[in-house]
Every structure is written in structure tokens, then in C-alpha cells.
Amino acid sequence: MPKPEFGSLFATRVEEMQGSAIRELLRQAGVKDFISLGGGYPSPESFPLPTIKLLRERVEQKPDYASRILQYGPTEGLPELLNILPGFLSRENRQVRATPENIAITAGSQEALAILGMMLINPGDEVAVESPTYLGALQAFNLNQPKYIEIETDQDGIIPASLEKAFQDHPNIKFLYMVPTFQNPTGRTIPFERRRQIADILIRYGKLAVEDDPYSEIRYEDESIPSIQSLAPENVIHLFTFSKTFSPDIRIGGMVAPKEIIEKANLIKQGLSLYTSNYNQALIYEYIAGGFLDQHIPEIVELYRPKRDIMAQAIIENLPDIFEFTLSKGGMFIWVKLKKEYESLASKINIKEVLKEAKEAKVGFVPGAPFFPYATGNEVMMRLNFTNQSEENIVKAIRIIGEILYKKLL
């Protein structure tokens, strides 16, 4: 019997899909003795294991949960969690304006990105993104075949004049996607005054923005900055997650948005996963309600700050001085790139070959290209994660990368 011709069955949007950089990062991280600076992995040391055990006992012993947490649940989310989240979201690092009715719970913020892509993007629609931007957002949006409009950035993130020009030149832009705080991949944070300018531009042009905020709890220095959503709540969808402050496997995140967006998001979710785990939502509710989150965040910061500083020092000591890097004030990444005055040397450094040789030495990182929607393929840039390796491994990996780069410059 003949088998189906699978190639002719695939939808066009699936045919055009390419290999995922994220999947490659996951594969790297699982190799024995391999030092991966690639994925955005929290350290296993950051998982509050004793607290998780206690929370599981609380959830399983509460009579009110017994008949609900192992049953199908409401698409909108567990009522207890929805009711406590406005307080969590109003904290200094976000100052998001929220009510239970304008929150949707998702399986991490990645599902929120996928839902928003399906909701807002038709093939050929224009979507504005920071340059560079989070590769997971590009992966979520690409399935819907958008056209990207890249917004210029500097050391303070999105340049407001570039954003305004994009809205003037491309009046049909559907939305702006951005990570304003400890941006992935660069680690940059948009200052308050620039956030105010961006909010004013969104309001003036009647545009929508998606503000992705997975990292703002993990701040190593300086004061928190309010979200852009707090400055333009009707124009901004705010995404949050507990993957970095509890555990990625728990898959609890969500979005804050105007009611019309939330209603559509829940309709789409009904067709995707129906609902998010009641049990895991109950764990997060108890985590917040019991004050455990407030206790644990300083512990995460104290774990990660020395790793960030050690990576920065290792870069200074081991990489050629034709490179510069962003020392983020929070988050999980350091962004390394060729200094502008040395761009003429880019032809001598094939970053794909650098990565290939690093892998042979059992070291991994993410090259710059996946973070640009229209990459040339040899962006001489690297995103380096410092949270998921020991201090010893961080120094060893940076030394190996530096040795490879020096050889390329001979």
C-alpha cells in the first residue's frame, strides 16, 4: 500500500519553518561534560526545593483544592491565582495595572507569545521588533509569516526616534514586541525617561506593544523601573512568568491586557491546551501568598551576581580587546560584540566557525544571527548565559572562546 506524500500535506507555514536555535541549545545542555553558555537556563541551585516540598504538602492537604486541582480547570486560570496576581504585578519592578479580569494564565510566557502571534498576525503583516530581539519570540511569530520592521537600539535599548519613524513609514504595523528590562539577548534596560517617550509614541499613534518581562525580579543593582504598561495600560500587553523565580518546568506565566485581548486569548487557548495545570497554579498561588517568593528572590540575586561579575572579568582577561560587552544590571546574559571601530575585521572572524571549534572543545554559546529576523549569518556577536554554570566552568569556557578568537585574528 502506498504511504501518504507527506511533503504535499504540510501547510506552507510549516514548510518554511527552519531548525530552532532553542532546540539546539536544549540539546547542548544535555551533553555530558559540555559547558553550555547558550540556553537561558536558571541554575538548579536556584530552585527552592525545600519550599516546593512544603508547597506540595499544602496544596495536597487543603480540602478546598481536593476536588479541583486534578480536574479540568477554567481556561482563564485558577481563581485564587488570578486574585492574588494583581498584587504581585503591582510591585516596584513592574507597577502593572491589573485586575483578575484582564489577566490570562498561560504555560509560561512562551505560550503567551504563540497565542498572540496567532491572534494578531496574518501572513505579510508588519511586526516591529528590537534589533536584536529575543529569538523565542521570532520563533513564535514566524509560524504566522509576518514581515519584520527592525527598530534601532543603542546602549539604552529602543531609540524612540527610530520607533516613531517606523510608525510613520509603516502605518500598518500590527504591534511592537520588546523586552525593556534586562533584554534578551543584550541585557540592556530602557531607562524611565525613554520608557515614557515610548509610551507617548504608542498612545499618539494608537499602536499596540507586547512588553515581555521575564527578568525584572532578578536585579543586581540600582532601583527598579516601572513597566511601560504602567505608563500606557490600554496600549501594552504585559507578559510575566515564574520560570526564572520558581522553576521552568512548572510552566506558569501569563499576560495582562485589555479585556478584548484576554477574551480572544482564552478562546485560542481553548483550542490549544484547554487550560493550564491547576496543580501548578495552586503551587504558585501558595508561593506568593505564603511570602516565599519575597524570601527567595534575594537568594537568587546573591547566587547569580557573583557569576555575572566573574564572567565579565573573564571576558576582559581572555577575549581580544576588539570586543565589547554589556554588563547587565540584572537578568541572565552578557552580550559580546565586535566594537564598531573594528568592524573591518569581521571578515576574519566567521562566528559559525568559532562556534564549531568551541563545540569541539565542549563549549557552547549562541551566535548573534538568530536574534535578528533578517540576519546576514555572520553577525560577530555572542549571547553568553552565566546563571547555569559554576564559576570555574564560566572562566574555563570564556578562556576557550578567547583562544579561538585570537587564532582567527592571526
Secondary structure, 3 states (H helix, E strand, C coil): CCCCCHHHHCCHHHHCCCCCHHHHHHHHHCCCCCEECCCCCCCHHHCCHHHHHHHHHHHHHCHHHHCCCCCCCCCCCCHHHHHHHHHHHCCCCCCCCCCHHHEEEECHHHHHHHHHHHHHCCCCCEEEEECCCCHHHHHHHHCCCCEEEEECEECCEECHHHHHHHHHHCCCCCEEEECCCCCCCCCCCCCHHHHHHHHHHHHHHCCEEEEECCCCCCECCCCCCCCCCCCCCCCEEEEEECCCCCCHHHCCEEEECCHHHHHHHHHHHHHHCCCCCHHHHHHHHHHHHCCHHHHHHHHHHHHHHHHHHHHHHHHHHHCCCCEEEECCCECCEEEEEECHHHHHHHHHCCHHHHHHHHHHCCEECEECHHHCCCCCCCCCEEEEECCCCCHHHHHHHHHHHHHHHHHHHC
